[in-house]
Amino acid sequence: YSQHFFWIWGQLSSAIQAATGPKDGRTPKVLQLAQMDAMQNEHPLLPPIRQFPTLLLCQSAAKDAGGVGFLTYDGPATLAGILSWIAGRSVFAPAGLDALSAESKDF
């Protein structure tokens, strides 16, 4: 499962990068992807990691909550599922990400 996710992660990065390119000569706000080894790193604001891989979407939260909050993805381990989840929950999701999720091929 984890090894399969490396392929999905690469495809996810490529899809978001393709959909986020500059528009009208301006640099848009972008959705950034990051990968962390939770076995070797800790972050005090992260929710408990119960499985590998775990996909989290970082969102702004109230200042008294540390200014950061996380949503945990619990859908299918498919590119289409992840793209659709991001498109529905991130204010930085590029326009047309839902269309990419419909077109994506999962192996």
Sequence and secondary structure as in RCSB ss.txt:
>XXXX:A:sequence
YSQHFFWIWGQLSSAIQAATGPKDGRTPKVLQLAQMDAMQNEHPLLPPIRQFPTLLLCQSAAKDAGGVGFLTYDG
PATLAGILSWIAGRSVFAPAGLDALSAESKDF
>XXXX:A:secstr
 HHHHHHHHHHHHHHHHHHT  BTTB           TTT   TTS    SSS  EEEEE  GGGTSEEEEE  S
 SSHHHHHHHHHHH TT  TTHHHHHHH    
